[in-house]
Amino acid sequence: MESTIGLFKTEVIKPQRPWKTLSHVELATAEWVDWYNHRRLHGEIGHIPPAEYEANFYRATTNLQVTANI
């Protein structure tokens, strides 16, 4: 978690100083989080975005579930 916060500060907060309003910081944070979760390619999971990896995981586990007939 600390490295993620450091990455966020390095990529978003520090380069865009000084911030004019809190709403500018909030918007930049929301945009960065969206990029981080939906478009960033993550090398440890096959160079796909984390959201895509998670969707693939849940699709695969849903298909593997067995239903019991009672």
C-alpha positions as CSV (number, residue, x, y, z in Angstrom):
1,M,0.0,0.0,0.0
2,E,2.8,2.4,0.8
3,S,4.3,2.0,-2.6
4,T,1.0,2.7,-4.3
5,I,0.6,5.9,-2.3
6,G,4.1,6.9,-3.2
7,L,3.5,6.2,-6.8
8,F,0.3,8.3,-6.7
9,K,2.2,11.2,-5.0
10,T,5.0,11.0,-7.5
11,E,2.8,10.8,-10.6
12,V,-0.1,13.1,-9.6
13,I,0.3,15.2,-6.6
14,K,3.8,16.5,-6.8
15,P,4.0,17.3,-10.5
16,Q,0.8,19.3,-10.5
17,R,1.6,21.6,-7.5
18,P,0.3,24.0,-6.5
19,W,-3.2,22.8,-6.5
20,K,-5.9,25.5,-6.8
21,T,-8.8,23.8,-5.1
22,L,-9.6,20.6,-3.3
23,S,-12.0,19.7,-6.1
24,H,-9.0,19.7,-8.5
25,V,-7.2,17.2,-6.3
26,E,-10.4,15.1,-6.0
27,L,-10.8,15.0,-9.8
28,A,-7.2,14.2,-10.4
29,T,-7.4,11.4,-7.8
30,A,-10.5,9.9,-9.4
31,E,-8.9,10.0,-12.8
32,W,-5.7,8.3,-11.6
33,V,-7.6,5.6,-9.7
34,D,-9.6,4.9,-12.8
35,W,-6.4,4.6,-14.9
36,Y,-4.7,2.5,-12.2
37,N,-7.6,0.0,-12.0
38,H,-8.9,-0.1,-15.6
39,R,-6.1,0.8,-18.1
40,R,-2.7,0.2,-16.4
41,L,-1.0,-2.9,-17.7
42,H,0.2,-5.1,-14.8
43,G,3.2,-7.3,-15.6
44,E,2.6,-9.8,-12.9
45,I,-0.8,-10.8,-14.2
46,G,0.0,-11.1,-17.9
47,H,0.2,-7.5,-19.0
48,I,-3.6,-6.9,-18.6
49,P,-5.4,-4.3,-16.5
50,P,-6.3,-5.4,-13.0
51,A,-10.1,-4.9,-13.6
52,E,-9.9,-7.3,-16.6
53,Y,-7.9,-9.8,-14.6
54,E,-10.5,-9.7,-11.8
55,A,-13.4,-10.1,-14.3
56,N,-11.7,-13.1,-15.9
57,F,-11.1,-14.6,-12.4
58,Y,-14.8,-14.3,-11.4
59,R,-16.0,-15.6,-14.8
60,A,-13.8,-18.6,-14.5
61,T,-14.8,-19.4,-10.9
62,T,-18.5,-18.9,-11.7
63,N,-18.2,-21.4,-14.5
64,L,-16.6,-23.9,-12.2
65,Q,-19.1,-23.8,-9.4
66,V,-21.1,-27.0,-8.9
67,T,-24.7,-26.8,-7.9
68,A,-26.2,-29.4,-5.6
69,N,-29.5,-31.0,-6.5
70,I,-31.6,-31.6,-3.4
